[in-house]
Amino acid sequence: MLDKLEAINKKYLEIREKINSPDVINDMKNYVKLNKEYKDLEPVIEAYKEYKNIISNIDNAKEVLSNEKDEDFRELAKEELQEFQDKKDKLEEDIRLMLVPKDPQDDKNAVFEIRAGTGGDEASIFAGDLYRMYMKYFEKRGWKVETVDFTVGTVGGYKEIVLNVSGKDGVYGQMKYESGVHRVQRVPQTETQGRVHTSAASVVVLPEAEEFDVDLKMSDIRKDIFCASGPGGQSVNTTYSAIRLTHIPTGIVVSCQDQKSQIKNFDKALTVLRTRLFEKEYSKYLDEISSKRKTMVSTGDRSAKIRTYNYPQSRITDHRINWTSYNLPVFMDGDIQELLDALQLAENAERLKESIE
C-alpha cells in the first residue's frame, strides 16, 4: 500500500510541476486536463500523509513495547498500538476505494431529460410528477436549474422536458443512477372505473460536455429561429426568441425556448447539442460498465426498467439493488437521498470488487 501511495505522490508532484510550465499554460486543453487530474489526486495525497503518520506512530508504539520495562508504560503503548492499528485498517479501506478508477464525468454538471413513455395522458402526468420530485430534490441540494425545452401534455404534466442542472458537488455523479425507465402503477385521473393502470416515463441523465470535450464547428450547425409556444409570458410567445440548432453531420436537433433572449436560448441549446454529441462517445464507456455494474443503466439502453412507483401500496422499488420503501408521498416530495446513497454504496462495492478481481 505504501509503495503504491509513494508512486502516486511522485506523480502528483510531477503534475504540479507541469501545471506551472509555460508550455502547458499556453495549451489550454492540456492545462484543464492536468489541473483536473491534480485536484482529483489531492484527497489521495492527504490520505497518504495521514497513512505515513499512522505507520510512524505504530512503529514508535512497537519500539516502546520492545524496550520499556515499566508495565504502566507498556500498557499505554499497547492501547495506542491497537488504536493506531484500527485507524490504519480503516484508512486502508478508504484508500483502496479512492484508488479505484471512478467515472471521469462524476464531477460535472448534468443535462437532465424526462420524457413520457407508454400510457398516453397518464404517462405525461407521471413525467410531470417526476419533474416536481426532482425539482424539490435539486432545491434541497441548492443546485441551479435551467429549463432548456419542454412540451406540455394535453391534460397536464409534460410529454418531455429538458433541464440543465448545475452545482458544486458533482451533479452528474449523484444523479446518473436515475437514467432508465420509471414505471408507475396507480388509478389514473382519467379512469372512471377505479382500475389500476401501468404507465412509464424515461429519464436520461448526461454529463454536461465542456467546450474542451467536443470539437464542435459552427459551420456544421444550422440555426433556425421561431416563436416560443406554451406558457411563459407575453413576450416569450410573441417574439422570435426560440432557437433550433441542427448538427448537419449527425442530424441531431436541439431546441430551446425558455428565455426571452435569443442569445440565452442559443447558449443553452449549444450546451445541450455539445452534450448530445459527447454522449455518442460516452455511451460506449457506459455500455462497458453497465454490463459489469447493476447500478448503472447505459444511456444507449433507455428501455431498461429501473424503478416502480406503486401508489395503491405506497411502495417504491428499485429493481437494480432490490431496494424497497413504503413511503411514496415523502419520496415524491423529493426525499430521494436515501436511495441515491444506497445506489452509490452498491456501485462502490462493485468497483472495489472489479479492482480486486
C-alpha positions in Angstrom: 0.0 0.0 0.0 2.7 2.5 1.0 4.7 1.8 -2.2 1.6 2.5 -4.3 0.9 5.7 -2.5 4.5 6.9 -2.8 4.3 6.3 -6.6 1.1 8.4 -6.7 2.7 11.1 -4.6 5.6 11.2 -7.2 3.0 11.5 -10.0 1.2 14.3 -8.1 4.4 16.3 -7.7 5.2 15.8 -11.4 1.8 17.1 -12.4 2.2 20.1 -10.2 5.5 20.9 -11.9 3.9 20.5 -15.4 1.0 22.8 -14.5 3.4 25.6 -13.8 5.2 25.1 -17.0 4.8 27.9 -19.7 4.2 25.2 -22.4 1.3 23.7 -20.5 -0.2 27.1 -19.5 -0.3 28.0 -23.2 -2.0 24.8 -24.1 -5.4 25.3 -22.5 -6.8 21.9 -23.3 -3.9 20.1 -21.7 -3.8 22.6 -18.8 -7.5 21.9 -18.0 -6.9 18.1 -18.2 -3.8 18.2 -15.9 -5.4 20.6 -13.4 -8.4 18.2 -13.1 -6.1 15.3 -12.6 -4.1 17.2 -10.0 -7.3 18.1 -8.0 -8.5 14.5 -8.2 -5.3 13.3 -6.6 -5.4 15.7 -3.7 -7.7 13.6 -1.4 -5.4 10.6 -2.0 -2.3 12.6 -1.1 -3.9 13.8 2.1 -4.7 10.2 3.0 -1.1 9.2 2.1 0.2 11.8 4.6 -2.1 10.6 7.3 -1.2 6.9 6.5 2.5 7.7 6.8 1.9 9.4 10.2 -0.1 6.4 11.5 2.6 3.9 10.4 5.2 6.1 12.2 3.1 6.0 15.3 2.7 2.2 15.1 6.5 1.8 14.8 7.0 4.1 17.9 4.5 2.1 19.9 6.2 -1.2 18.9 9.5 0.2 19.9 8.2 1.2 23.3 6.9 -2.3 23.8 10.3 -3.8 22.9 12.4 -1.7 25.2 10.2 -0.4 28.0 10.2 -2.4 31.3 7.6 -0.3 33.2 4.2 -2.1 33.0 2.2 1.1 33.0 4.1 2.5 30.0 3.8 -0.9 28.3 0.0 -1.0 28.9 -0.3 2.6 27.5 1.8 1.6 24.4 -0.5 -1.5 23.8 -3.6 0.7 23.9 -2.0 3.2 21.5 -0.8 0.4 19.2 -4.3 -1.1 18.9 -5.8 2.4 18.3 -3.4 3.2 15.5 -3.8 -0.3 14.0 -7.6 0.2 13.9 -7.1 3.6 12.2 -4.6 2.0 9.7 -7.1 -0.7 8.8 -9.9 1.8 8.3 -7.8 4.2 6.3 -6.5 1.3 4.1 -10.1 0.5 3.1 -10.8 4.2 2.3 -7.6 4.4 0.2 -8.5 1.2 -1.7 -11.8 2.8 -2.7 -10.0 6.1 -3.6 -7.6 4.2 -5.9 -10.4 2.5 -7.8 -10.8 4.5 -11.1 -14.0 6.5 -10.9 -16.3 7.7 -13.6 -14.3 10.6 -15.1 -17.5 12.6 -15.6 -18.8 12.4 -12.0 -17.8 15.9 -11.1 -19.7 17.5 -14.0 -23.0 19.3 -14.2 -25.8 17.4 -15.9 -28.3 17.6 -18.7 -31.5 16.1 -17.3 -34.3 14.8 -19.6 -37.7 13.4 -18.7 -40.0 12.0 -21.3 -43.4 10.4 -21.2 -43.4 6.8 -22.3 -46.2 4.3 -22.7 -49.6 5.2 -21.1 -50.8 8.2 -23.1 -52.0 11.2 -21.0 -51.2 9.4 -17.7 -47.6 9.0 -18.8 -47.4 12.8 -19.3 -48.9 13.4 -15.9 -46.4 11.0 -14.3 -43.5 12.7 -16.2 -44.7 15.9 -14.5 -44.8 14.2 -11.1 -41.2 13.1 -11.6 -40.2 16.6 -12.7 -41.7 18.1 -9.4 -40.0 15.3 -7.4 -36.6 16.1 -8.9 -37.1 19.9 -8.7 -37.7 19.6 -4.9 -34.6 17.5 -4.5 -32.5 19.9 -6.6 -33.8 22.8 -4.4 -32.7 20.9 -1.2 -29.2 20.5 -2.7 -29.0 24.1 -3.6 -28.5 23.3 -7.3 -29.3 25.7 -10.1 -31.8 24.5 -12.6 -32.4 26.0 -16.1 -35.2 24.8 -18.4 -33.9 24.2 -21.9 -37.0 22.9 -23.7 -40.4 21.4 -22.9 -43.6 20.1 -24.4 -46.6 20.1 -22.1 -49.1 17.2 -22.0 -52.7 17.6 -23.2 -54.2 17.2 -19.7 -51.2 18.2 -17.7 -47.6 17.2 -17.0 -45.0 17.0 -19.8 -44.5 15.0 -22.9 -40.9 15.9 -22.5 -38.8 18.4 -20.6 -35.0 19.1 -20.8 -33.1 20.8 -17.9 -29.6 22.0 -17.2 -28.7 21.2 -13.6 -25.5 22.7 -12.1 -23.9 22.6 -8.6 -20.6 22.4 -6.8 -20.8 18.8 -5.5 -20.9 16.7 -8.7 -24.4 16.8 -10.0 -23.9 14.0 -12.6 -22.1 11.7 -10.1 -25.2 12.0 -7.8 -28.0 11.8 -10.5 -26.6 9.3 -13.0 -28.4 6.5 -11.3 -31.7 7.9 -12.4 -31.2 7.1 -16.1 -33.7 4.5 -17.2 -37.4 3.7 -17.3 -39.6 4.7 -14.3 -42.8 2.8 -14.1 -45.9 3.9 -12.2 -48.9 1.8 -11.1 -52.0 3.8 -10.0 -55.6 4.7 -10.9 -55.3 7.5 -13.5 -57.3 10.7 -13.2 -59.0 9.8 -16.4 -60.0 6.3 -15.2 -63.8 6.2 -14.3 -63.9 2.6 -13.0 -61.1 2.8 -10.5 -58.8 0.3 -12.2 -55.0 0.5 -11.7 -53.1 1.2 -14.8 -49.4 0.9 -15.6 -47.6 3.8 -17.3 -44.0 4.8 -17.7 -41.6 7.8 -18.2 -38.0 7.7 -19.2 -35.2 9.7 -17.5 -31.9 10.3 -19.2 -29.0 12.0 -17.3 -26.0 13.1 -19.2 -22.7 14.7 -18.1 -22.7 18.3 -19.4 -20.0 18.4 -22.1 -17.5 21.2 -21.7 -16.0 23.2 -24.6 -12.8 21.1 -24.5 -14.7 17.7 -24.6 -16.1 18.2 -28.1 -14.7 19.7 -31.3 -17.9 21.5 -32.4 -17.6 23.6 -35.6 -20.1 26.4 -36.0 -20.0 25.7 -39.8 -21.7 22.3 -39.1 -24.7 23.9 -37.3 -27.8 25.2 -38.9 -29.7 27.8 -36.7 -33.4 28.3 -37.0 -35.4 31.0 -35.1 -39.1 30.7 -34.3 -41.8 31.8 -31.8 -41.9 30.0 -28.5 -45.0 28.0 -27.6 -46.7 27.1 -24.4 -46.7 29.0 -21.1 -44.1 31.7 -20.5 -45.5 35.2 -20.6 -46.5 37.5 -23.3 -43.1 38.5 -24.7 -41.9 34.8 -24.8 -44.8 33.8 -27.1 -44.8 36.9 -29.4 -41.1 37.3 -30.2 -38.9 35.2 -32.4 -36.6 34.2 -29.5 -36.8 30.4 -29.6 -33.8 28.6 -31.2 -33.5 25.3 -33.0 -30.0 24.0 -33.8 -29.4 21.2 -36.2 -26.0 19.5 -36.3 -25.7 18.7 -40.0 -23.2 15.8 -39.9 -25.2 13.8 -37.4 -28.7 15.1 -37.8 -29.0 15.8 -34.1 -31.6 18.6 -33.4 -31.8 20.6 -30.2 -34.4 23.4 -29.3 -34.5 26.0 -26.6 -37.5 28.3 -26.0 -37.3 29.0 -22.3 -35.7 32.5 -22.3 -36.9 35.8 -23.8 -33.4 36.4 -25.0 -32.5 34.7 -28.3 -28.8 34.8 -27.3 -29.5 33.0 -24.0 -31.6 30.4 -25.8 -28.8 29.9 -28.3 -26.2 29.4 -25.5 -28.4 26.8 -23.7 -29.2 24.9 -26.9 -25.5 24.9 -27.8 -24.6 23.3 -24.4 -27.2 20.5 -24.9 -26.0 19.9 -28.5 -22.4 19.6 -27.3 -23.6 17.2 -24.6 -25.6 15.1 -27.1 -22.5 14.8 -29.4 -20.4 13.9 -26.4 -22.9 11.3 -25.4 -22.2 9.3 -28.6 -18.6 8.6 -27.3 -19.5 8.5 -23.7 -22.2 5.8 -24.3 -19.5 3.4 -25.3 -18.0 3.7 -21.9 -21.4 3.3 -20.2 -22.1 0.2 -22.3 -18.9 -1.3 -20.9 -19.5 -0.5 -17.3 -23.3 -1.2 -17.3 -22.5 -4.8 -18.3 -20.5 -5.1 -15.1 -22.5 -3.0 -12.7 -26.2 -3.5 -11.9 -26.4 0.1 -10.5 -25.8 1.7 -14.0 -28.1 1.6 -17.0 -26.5 2.6 -20.2 -27.9 5.7 -21.9 -27.9 3.5 -25.0 -30.5 1.2 -23.4 -33.2 3.6 -22.4 -35.8 0.8 -22.3 -34.3 -0.7 -19.1 -36.8 -0.6 -16.3 -35.1 0.6 -13.1 -37.9 1.5 -10.7 -41.6 1.1 -9.9 -43.8 3.6 -8.1 -46.9 1.7 -6.8 -49.5 4.2 -5.4 -52.0 1.7 -4.0 -49.3 0.1 -1.8 -47.4 3.4 -1.3 -44.3 1.5 -2.4 -41.2 2.4 -4.3 -39.0 -0.4 -5.6 -35.6 0.0 -7.3 -35.1 -3.2 -9.2 -31.3 -2.9 -9.6 -30.5 -3.4 -5.9 -33.9 -4.7 -4.6 -34.4 -1.6 -2.5 -38.0 -1.1 -1.3 -39.7 1.6 0.8 -43.3 2.1 1.7 -43.2 5.9 2.0 -44.2 7.0 -1.5 -45.7 10.5 -0.7 -42.4 11.6 1.1 -40.3 10.1 -1.7 -42.3 12.0 -4.4 -41.8 15.2 -2.3 -38.1 15.0 -3.2 -36.8 12.9 -0.3 -34.7 10.5 -2.5 -31.3 10.8 -0.9 -31.5 7.5 0.9 -32.0 5.6 -2.3 -29.2 7.6 -4.1 -26.9 6.8 -1.3 -27.8 3.1 -1.4 -27.1 3.0 -5.2 -23.8 4.8 -4.7 -22.8 2.3 -2.0 -23.7 -0.6 -4.3 -21.6 0.9 -7.1 -18.7 1.5 -4.8 -18.8 -2.2 -3.7 -18.9 -3.3 -7.3 -16.0 -1.0 -8.3 -13.9 -2.4 -5.4 -14.7 -6.0 -6.4 -13.6 -5.2 -10.0 -10.3 -3.8 -8.8 -9.6 -6.8 -6.7 -10.5 -9.2 -9.5 
